[in-house]
Amino acid sequence: MTETAATGYDCLSSCLVPESGLRTFLLDCFGIAESELFVSHDDRIAERSRDIPQDVVFSVFCRYRQVFGHFAMGFDVGVEGRPTERVGRREFAERFAAHFDTYVLYGDTEPPGLWTVILADGTRLRVAMDEEDDRYVLHAATAPVPGLPEVRVDEGLWRLR
């Protein structure tokens, strides 16, 4: 039997999703049982994992935190085993954006310094942003970002390799 490698989905969301909503979404998105999922705010991981045996491996491990700027929440989802075959990074971001009616930033194969933003309707934008500590501010995008008229539109971002 071959083992599926682990992967991760590191994202920013323009809305802050309650933990219960995040948990429900992850269970449905990856088609896993509650026992295969761990979800926690960054500040509570040690406390919540205290009674979990060290040899336990979750299929999906999610940590989240509040961020600032054009995004409200940052989250990292580690995926191991069969769920990695079910949902890729782009599909994950598309599902999250549509489910929570938000825009989601993620990275995959973009040139250094650029990212992809998925809008709630599935539109995909390439963006450039400034980040400092937990503050993320978009400064250019290949098309207008809803609710952010100050973000400069630069279709040339698609040509950067």
C-alpha positions as CSV (number, residue, x, y, z in Angstrom):
1,M,0.0,0.0,0.0
2,T,1.4,3.4,-0.9
3,E,1.2,6.2,1.5
4,T,-0.2,9.6,0.4
5,A,2.0,12.5,1.4
6,A,0.8,15.3,3.6
7,T,0.0,18.8,2.1
8,G,-1.1,22.1,3.5
9,Y,-3.6,24.8,2.6
10,D,-2.4,28.2,4.0
11,C,-5.1,30.9,3.4
12,L,-6.4,34.3,4.4
13,S,-10.1,35.0,4.5
14,S,-11.8,38.4,4.3
15,C,-14.3,37.3,7.0
16,L,-13.7,35.8,10.4
17,V,-15.4,32.4,10.5
18,P,-16.5,31.0,13.9
19,E,-14.8,27.8,14.9
20,S,-18.0,25.8,14.7
21,G,-18.6,26.9,11.1
22,L,-15.0,26.2,10.2
23,R,-15.3,22.7,11.8
24,T,-18.5,21.9,9.9
25,F,-17.0,23.2,6.6
26,L,-13.8,21.1,7.0
27,L,-15.8,17.9,7.8
28,D,-18.0,18.3,4.7
29,C,-15.2,19.5,2.4
30,F,-12.9,16.6,3.1
31,G,-15.6,14.0,3.8
32,I,-14.0,12.9,7.1
33,A,-15.3,11.9,10.5
34,E,-15.2,14.2,13.6
35,S,-12.4,12.0,15.1
36,E,-10.2,12.7,12.1
37,L,-10.3,16.5,12.6
38,F,-8.5,18.9,14.9
39,V,-9.4,22.6,14.9
40,S,-8.1,25.3,17.2
41,H,-7.3,28.9,17.5
42,D,-3.5,29.3,17.6
43,D,-3.6,30.5,21.2
44,R,-5.4,27.4,22.4
45,I,-3.6,24.5,20.6
46,A,-1.4,23.5,23.5
47,E,-4.4,23.5,25.9
48,R,-6.7,21.5,23.5
49,S,-4.1,19.0,22.6
50,R,-2.9,18.3,26.1
51,D,-4.9,15.1,26.6
52,I,-4.4,13.7,23.0
53,P,-1.9,10.9,22.8
54,Q,1.3,12.0,20.9
55,D,1.0,9.2,18.4
56,V,-2.5,10.4,17.2
57,V,-2.4,11.7,13.6
58,F,-5.4,13.7,12.4
59,S,-6.3,13.6,8.7
60,V,-7.1,17.3,8.9
61,F,-5.4,19.6,11.4
62,C,-6.5,23.3,11.3
63,R,-5.2,26.2,13.2
64,Y,-6.6,29.7,12.8
65,R,-6.0,33.3,14.0
66,Q,-7.3,36.8,13.6
67,V,-5.4,39.0,11.2
68,F,-5.8,42.6,10.1
69,G,-5.8,44.8,6.9
70,H,-7.8,43.5,4.0
71,F,-8.2,40.1,5.7
72,A,-9.9,39.1,9.0
73,M,-8.6,35.5,9.5
74,G,-5.6,33.5,8.6
75,F,-5.8,29.7,8.7
76,D,-3.5,26.8,8.0
77,V,-5.0,23.4,7.2
78,G,-2.7,20.4,7.2
79,V,-4.0,17.4,5.3
80,E,-2.7,13.9,5.5
81,G,-3.8,10.7,3.8
82,R,-6.7,10.2,1.6
83,P,-8.2,13.7,2.0
84,T,-5.2,15.1,0.0
85,E,-6.5,13.2,-3.1
86,R,-10.1,14.6,-2.7
87,V,-9.6,18.4,-2.7
88,G,-6.7,20.4,-4.1
89,R,-5.6,23.9,-3.0
90,R,-7.5,25.8,-5.6
91,E,-10.7,23.8,-5.1
92,F,-10.4,24.2,-1.4
93,A,-10.1,28.0,-1.7
94,E,-13.1,28.0,-4.2
95,R,-15.3,26.0,-1.8
96,F,-14.3,28.1,1.2
97,A,-15.0,31.4,-0.6
98,A,-18.4,30.2,-2.0
99,H,-19.5,28.6,1.3
100,F,-18.7,31.7,3.5
101,D,-19.4,34.4,0.8
102,T,-15.9,35.8,1.2
103,Y,-12.7,36.2,-0.7
104,V,-9.8,33.9,0.0
105,L,-6.1,34.3,-0.6
106,Y,-3.9,31.3,-1.1
107,G,-0.6,30.4,-2.8
108,D,0.3,27.6,-5.1
109,T,2.3,28.1,-8.3
110,E,2.4,31.9,-8.6
111,P,5.7,33.8,-9.1
112,P,7.4,35.0,-5.9
113,G,5.6,37.9,-4.2
114,L,2.3,37.2,-5.9
115,W,-0.8,35.3,-4.7
116,T,-4.1,34.1,-5.9
117,V,-7.4,35.5,-4.5
118,I,-10.7,33.6,-5.1
119,L,-13.8,35.6,-4.9
120,A,-17.1,34.2,-3.7
121,D,-18.4,33.8,-7.2
122,G,-15.3,31.7,-8.1
123,T,-13.4,34.4,-10.0
124,R,-9.7,34.0,-9.7
125,L,-7.4,37.1,-9.4
126,R,-3.6,37.4,-9.1
127,V,-2.7,39.9,-6.4
128,A,0.3,41.6,-4.9
129,M,0.2,42.5,-1.2
130,D,2.2,44.0,1.6
131,E,2.4,42.0,4.8
132,E,3.8,43.0,8.2
133,D,3.2,40.9,11.3
134,D,-0.5,39.9,11.0
135,R,-1.5,42.8,8.7
136,Y,-2.1,41.9,5.1
137,V,-3.0,44.7,2.6
138,L,-3.5,44.2,-1.1
139,H,-2.0,46.8,-3.3
140,A,-2.6,45.4,-6.8
141,A,-5.0,42.9,-8.4
142,T,-5.7,41.8,-11.9
143,A,-9.4,42.9,-11.6
144,P,-11.3,44.9,-9.0
145,V,-11.7,43.3,-5.6
146,P,-15.3,43.8,-4.3
147,G,-15.4,46.3,-1.4
148,L,-11.7,47.4,-1.9
149,P,-11.8,50.3,-4.5
150,E,-8.3,51.4,-3.2
151,V,-6.6,48.3,-4.7
152,R,-5.0,49.2,-8.0
153,V,-6.0,47.1,-11.0
154,D,-3.0,45.8,-12.9
155,E,-3.8,43.1,-15.5
156,G,0.0,42.8,-16.1
157,L,0.3,40.7,-13.0
158,W,-0.9,37.7,-15.1
159,R,2.2,38.1,-17.4
160,L,4.7,37.9,-14.5
161,R,6.4,34.5,-14.3
